[in-house]
Amino acid sequence: MSNAGQKTVDEALAREFGLTADEYGNVLSIMGRTPSLTELGIFSVMWSEHCSYKSSRVWLKTLPTTAPWVIHGPGENAGVVDIGQGLAAIFKMESHNHPSFIEPYQGAATGVGGILRDVFTMGARPVANLNALRFGDPANPQTRRIVDGVVRGVGGYGNCVGVPTVGGEVNFHPSYDGNPLVNAMTVGVARQDRIFLSAAAGLGNPVIYVGSSTGRDGIHGATMSSSEFDEDALAKRPTVQVGDPFVEKLLIEACLELMATDAIVAIQDMGAAGLTSSSVEMAGKGGVGIDLDLDAVPQRERGMSAYEMMLSESQERMLMVLRPDRTDVARTIFEKWELEFAVIGHLTDTGRIVVRHKGAVEADIPLAPLADQAPLYHRPTAPSPAPAPLGPVTDPVGTERALMHLIGSPDIASRAWVYNQYDSTVGGQTVRRPGSADAAIVKIDDTSIGLALTTDCTPRYCRADARTGGAQAVAEAWRNITATGARPLAVTDNLNFGNPEKPEVMGQFAAAIEGMGDACRALDFPVVSGNVSLYNETRTPDGTTTAILPTPAIGGLGVLEDVSQAIGYGMQDDCDLILVGETRGELGQSLWLREIHGREDGAPPVVDLAAERANGDFVRAHILGGDIVACHDVSDGGVLVGLAEMVMAGGVGCTLVAPQSGMRPEAFWFGEDQARYIVAVRKGETFLSAAQAAGIAARPLGESGGDGLTLPQGGTISIARLRSAHEAFFPALMDR
């Protein structure tokens, strides 16, 4: 076993690589000897939090993952659901948080590239990208740098690779000052009979490396993403990968061309942990062994060691197992697209991964223990204290001033500065662009099918009550899809939390999972893929660490059999406006409370899953029946913010009626009660009668028309004035 000229492998080095003393002891037991440096590197990345889910697996197993329309749930590169006509949607969301703090442009860009590969690896042509971005306090000088780099990175990669970025969300909070969240989601479409999986099979079959050459970028990236940041984080730039979207585009086309043949036995993206994870996972899932010759690996840097090649996270690379008689066909395709193609090994019956380099065996590890004996922790959990009731609050500014402040605040202000940097229509399939509907709508070529896509989470709710917040994130994604007329099918998740070794953080994680599970079961909205990102904490100058807000981001997907039936939230002229759902005036954890009073307290709004299901099913039926011409779910900022967004999107004003009797105006207009929709209908009385007959709470809000928003107490806010306030935040932030 070669180890010449390398570091001494011992417990101290194992700790440096992220393994605990007990974990290193287990490595010694499995190996029966001291591992080589390359072997230690393989264990360290495969047993990292990022790759092994050692703190989260016990909770993830409780989520519902099946339904009649689910083709493949968690365990593959991405989730797969039936969307009709023999087609499948393949989708997933993943994080690139830590790299995006260190180097925002490349961190975000390679996050997009990685999630694209997870989807087209399975045989799907990507049709849409989304993202969920969380940044620090806008007043923090560092925030502007991170926002600028991340947005340019997302747009630069997605635009160049030719996949539209159609939706997402952007939020700000001081808890993300040193640890932004960059969660990227991709959706693709494939024929159900042409879906490719990752389990290797066929003794002697060749193992093929394709794509870009291997460099030293990204080494130990998975380990870095499995630990807290410290004051030296910015010095970790070498662990951030560098992407090339033009190569990714070539790789997509070459892979899809090869997938049209019968050459591929198994295929896997080289994502986190690169060649290590792809080879170990493919062989492990297939119950075979794998023998690799690193001399054959295409390299763009001289003198790379086996350790460096196995742990490199260089981008735009794939690993395949091919039928032996189709190797030349595959080589011809990849050479045509000017991509690297190399036979770097073969499958064996040993159940081991053997890595050779320059005539020496650098690693020889049994595969089964890498998975079966990977650490699994039942971390201690501590419940968060129940939030105290909010109690009575005063209205110091009045309805109009509060509205104008809220629509210009960081979490509600127009995101046009962001999404105008993204090409949202490339490919010609986008039906509803950002800023026009609660979910993006993408049409599938040569069909009438539309996909509705959204990302959602309200972290301030999760901090106050993680179980309620987890349920609310799922419910809001379901509502946003429903508000377009689509039928929600499934979700992918990206669970962003702090240090799981802290019982209070693990308590938040467990509670959020329970809430998500409750909502997914109640709404028939299973989890089919996802990602966990832990250790999202920043070390402060006094040596302590602070966690981000718990952020279980949900990516939702729904389907429309006839995409022409999809609607947006732009206000239509000459309509009756109806509020569907019960209003109690819940101001706890609301943006009104935070922005007007500077407070972040109280209980989050109640999540009534039975009401969510009943109200949503009623609204969707009336959208598809043609009764509803515009629809907007009620979320951040409450009813009046939702109405203002409809007015600005449609360019049509409205005149509102007084709030329901007995309720203070600020509670009615700005409360964030859940399970509610604002709908614009042509026949208000008929719609209200139908709601009453169905047992659905509904009340009039007013009528549409005019060139401004007229409040019940009098006074009209022009559309131009609303837009001026709404559009000012991002230009002001970025022009500093």
RAZICOR-V763023 format. One record per backbone hydrogen bond with DSSP energy under -1.0 kcal/mol. CO is the residue of the C=O (numbers start at 0). NH is the residue of the N-H. E is the energy in kcal/mol with one decimal. If there is no record, write none. Layout:
co: (CO CO)
nh: (NH NH)
e: (E E)
This chain:
co: (2 9 10 11 12 13 14 19 20 21 22 23 24 25 26 27 35 36 37 38 39 40 41 42 44 47 48 52 53 55 55 56 58 59 63 66 68 71 78 79 79 80 83 85 86 87 88 89 90 91 93 97 97 98 102 103 104 105 106 107 108 109 110 111 112 113 114 115 116 118 118 119 121 124 127 128 129 130 131 132 133 134 136 139 141 142 143 144 145 146 147 148 149 150 151 152 153 154 155 156 157 163 166 168 170 172 173 180 181 182 183 184 185 186 186 187 188 189 190 196 201 204 205 206 207 208 209 210 213 215 216 217 219 220 222 223 229 231 232 235 236 237 243 244 245 246 247 248 249 250 251 252 253 254 257 262 265 267 268 270 272 273 274 275 276 277 278 279 280 281 281 282 288 289 290 291 292 293 297 304 305 306 307 309 315 316 317 318 319 320 320 322 323 325 326 327 328 329 330 331 332 333 334 339 341 343 344 345 346 347 350 351 352 353 354 354 355 356 359 360 362 364 367 367 368 370 397 398 399 400 401 402 405 408 408 414 415 417 418 421 422 424 428 431 432 435 439 440 440 441 443 447 448 449 450 451 452 453 455 457 457 458 459 460 464 465 466 467 468 469 470 471 472 473 474 475 476 477 478 480 480 481 483 486 489 490 491 492 493 494 495 496 497 498 501 502 502 503 504 505 506 507 508 509 510 511 512 513 514 515 516 517 518 519 525 528 530 532 534 535 536 537 539 543 545 550 550 552 553 554 555 556 556 557 558 559 561 562 567 574 575 576 576 577 578 579 585 586 589 590 591 592 592 600 607 608 609 610 611 612 613 614 615 616 617 618 619 620 621 621 622 629 631 634 637 638 639 640 641 642 643 644 645 645 646 652 653 654 659 663 664 665 666 668 675 676 677 678 679 680 682 683 684 685 686 687 688 689 690 691 696 698 700 701 702 705 706 707 708 709 710 714 716 717 718 719 720 721 722 725 727 728 729 730)
nh: (5 13 14 15 16 18 17 23 24 25 26 27 28 29 30 31 39 40 41 42 43 44 45 46 47 51 52 56 376 58 59 60 61 62 526 69 81 79 90 70 71 88 86 191 82 189 80 187 78 185 183 100 101 102 106 107 108 109 110 111 112 113 114 115 116 117 118 119 120 121 123 122 195 188 186 165 184 168 182 170 180 172 139 142 145 146 147 148 149 150 151 152 153 154 155 156 157 158 159 160 162 128 130 132 134 175 176 133 95 131 93 129 91 126 127 89 124 87 193 266 204 346 321 343 319 341 317 339 299 218 312 220 223 224 225 226 232 234 235 238 239 217 247 248 249 250 251 252 253 254 255 256 257 258 260 322 320 318 270 273 275 277 278 279 280 281 282 283 284 199 285 287 347 353 345 355 295 296 213 308 309 310 311 275 211 269 209 267 207 264 265 325 326 329 330 331 332 333 334 335 336 338 337 210 208 292 206 290 203 288 366 289 364 291 361 362 293 359 356 1 354 352 370 371 372 373 401 402 403 404 405 406 408 411 412 418 419 420 421 423 164 427 442 440 435 568 452 430 431 450 446 562 443 559 441 557 439 555 553 460 461 462 463 464 468 469 470 471 472 473 474 475 476 477 478 479 480 481 482 483 485 484 566 558 556 527 554 530 552 532 550 535 534 501 505 381 506 507 508 509 510 511 512 513 514 515 516 517 518 519 520 521 522 524 490 492 494 496 536 547 228 545 542 539 537 495 552 493 455 491 453 488 489 451 486 449 564 565 630 703 680 700 701 678 698 676 671 589 593 594 595 596 598 588 611 612 613 614 615 616 617 618 619 620 621 622 623 624 626 627 625 679 677 637 641 642 643 644 645 646 647 648 570 649 650 704 709 702 662 667 668 669 670 639 633 579 631 577 628 575 686 687 688 689 690 691 692 693 695 694 580 578 656 576 654 652 718 653 716 655 713 710 708 721 722 723 724 725 726 413 731 732 733 734)
e: (-1.6 -2.4 -2.3 -1.9 -1.8 -2.7 -1.6 -2.5 -2.1 -1.9 -1.8 -2.3 -1.9 -2.6 -2.7 -2.4 -2.7 -2.4 -2.2 -2.5 -2.7 -2.1 -2.3 -2.2 -1.0 -3.1 -1.7 -2.6 -3.2 -1.2 -2.6 -1.8 -1.7 -1.7 -2.7 -1.9 -3.1 -2.7 -2.0 -2.4 -1.7 -2.4 -1.8 -2.8 -2.0 -2.2 -2.4 -2.9 -2.2 -2.0 -3.0 -1.0 -1.8 -2.9 -3.1 -2.2 -2.7 -2.7 -1.1 -1.9 -2.3 -2.4 -1.8 -2.0 -1.8 -1.7 -1.2 -2.6 -2.0 -1.2 -1.2 -1.6 -2.0 -1.8 -2.6 -2.4 -2.7 -1.6 -2.2 -2.0 -2.1 -2.1 -2.0 -1.6 -2.0 -3.0 -2.6 -2.3 -2.8 -2.5 -2.1 -2.4 -2.8 -2.5 -3.2 -2.1 -2.1 -2.8 -1.6 -2.2 -1.8 -2.7 -1.1 -3.0 -2.8 -2.2 -1.9 -2.2 -2.2 -2.7 -2.6 -2.6 -1.6 -3.1 -1.7 -2.6 -2.3 -2.8 -1.9 -1.7 -2.5 -1.8 -1.8 -2.2 -2.6 -2.4 -2.3 -2.5 -2.5 -1.0 -1.8 -2.3 -2.3 -1.9 -1.7 -1.1 -1.9 -1.6 -2.3 -2.2 -2.1 -1.8 -1.9 -2.2 -1.7 -2.6 -2.7 -2.1 -2.7 -2.6 -2.6 -2.1 -2.4 -2.5 -2.0 -2.4 -2.7 -2.8 -1.4 -2.5 -1.5 -2.1 -2.0 -2.6 -2.6 -2.1 -2.2 -2.6 -2.6 -2.4 -1.5 -2.1 -2.0 -2.4 -1.7 -2.6 -1.6 -1.1 -2.7 -2.3 -2.6 -1.5 -1.5 -1.7 -2.4 -2.0 -2.2 -2.5 -3.4 -3.2 -1.6 -2.2 -1.0 -2.3 -2.6 -2.2 -1.8 -2.4 -2.5 -1.9 -1.6 -2.6 -1.3 -1.6 -3.1 -3.4 -2.6 -2.6 -1.9 -2.7 -2.6 -2.8 -2.3 -3.2 -2.8 -1.4 -2.9 -1.8 -2.7 -1.1 -2.9 -2.7 -1.1 -3.5 -1.7 -1.1 -1.9 -2.4 -2.4 -2.1 -2.8 -2.6 -1.6 -1.5 -3.1 -2.5 -2.4 -1.8 -1.1 -1.0 -1.6 -2.5 -3.4 -1.1 -1.3 -2.1 -2.3 -3.1 -1.6 -2.9 -1.5 -3.1 -2.6 -2.7 -2.3 -2.4 -2.3 -2.4 -2.6 -1.2 -1.3 -2.3 -1.5 -2.6 -2.9 -2.6 -2.1 -2.7 -2.1 -1.5 -2.6 -2.9 -1.7 -2.3 -2.5 -2.8 -1.9 -2.4 -2.7 -1.4 -1.3 -1.8 -1.6 -2.1 -2.2 -2.7 -3.4 -1.6 -2.0 -3.0 -2.9 -2.0 -2.4 -1.9 -2.3 -2.4 -2.2 -1.6 -2.4 -2.6 -2.3 -2.6 -2.3 -2.1 -2.4 -2.8 -2.8 -2.4 -2.2 -3.0 -2.3 -2.3 -2.2 -2.5 -2.9 -1.4 -2.7 -2.4 -1.9 -1.8 -1.4 -1.6 -2.4 -3.2 -1.8 -2.1 -1.6 -2.6 -2.5 -2.7 -1.8 -2.9 -1.6 -2.2 -2.7 -2.4 -2.1 -1.7 -2.1 -2.6 -2.7 -3.2 -1.1 -2.8 -1.8 -1.9 -2.8 -1.9 -1.8 -3.3 -2.4 -1.4 -1.6 -2.3 -2.4 -2.3 -2.5 -3.0 -2.3 -2.5 -1.9 -2.5 -2.8 -2.0 -1.6 -1.8 -2.7 -1.4 -1.8 -1.5 -1.6 -2.7 -3.2 -2.3 -2.0 -2.5 -2.4 -2.4 -1.9 -2.5 -2.5 -2.2 -2.6 -2.2 -2.1 -3.1 -2.9 -2.2 -1.4 -2.1 -3.0 -2.0 -1.2 -2.5 -2.1 -3.2 -2.2 -2.6 -2.8 -3.3 -2.1 -2.7 -2.1 -2.0 -2.3 -2.4 -2.4 -1.6 -2.9 -1.1 -3.2 -3.0 -2.4 -2.8 -3.0 -2.6 -2.0 -1.9 -2.7 -2.5 -1.9 -2.2 -2.9 -2.3 -2.7 -2.2 -2.0 -2.5 -2.3 -2.4 -1.9 -2.6 -2.7 -1.5)
